[in-house]
Amino acid sequence: MSETKGTPRKAQREPEGPGLTLDLDRYVPAFITFIANKLSNSATAFYQRNFGVNVTEWRIMSLLAIEPGIPASRICSVIGFDKGPVSRTLALMKSRGLIAIRNDPQDGRSHSISLTAKGRATHDKVIIAALEREQRLLACLDKSEQEMLITLLRRIHDNLDAVTGAS
């Protein structure tokens, strides 16, 4: 340290660079997030314009087609959304006649959610477009690469507890 007019002065160091930064060309969580956001935004616009449903409604409809009568907690668990947005979406879907919500006879606190005939008809139209969008998205990969991608994504999904803290 040097002194000027009797006051000690700390040595000034120039920053050695910007510090740590992400390499967005290699950071997997960013890739997954960017892909998911872009797919979700374009799907909402497309499904809304062509079928009158948004992507959250479509996700719920597709799950109800696979698992009719499931409770909202199962929808939240599979889709990965909080209860609030799912609850609001279910209320809107019910008001539009796409789903029916009934008390679960085995558990009075729980509800059984199913597609109505209108909801199933909407699902059956949207699924054709959804599968075509998937086909176009994956067209840059050959069949073996597509299978490898699905396998790797499933493994990552199964390993989410490593970072989410869920058990």
Secondary structure, 3 states (H helix, E strand, C coil): CEEECCEEECCCCCCCCCCCCCCCCCCHHHHHHHHHHHHHHHHHHHHHHHHCCCHHHHHHHHHHHHCCCECHHHHHHHHCCCHHHHHHHHHHHHHCCCEEEEEECCEEEEEEEEECHHHHHHHHHHHHHHHHHHHHHHCCCCHHHHHHHHHHHHHHHHCCHHHHCCC
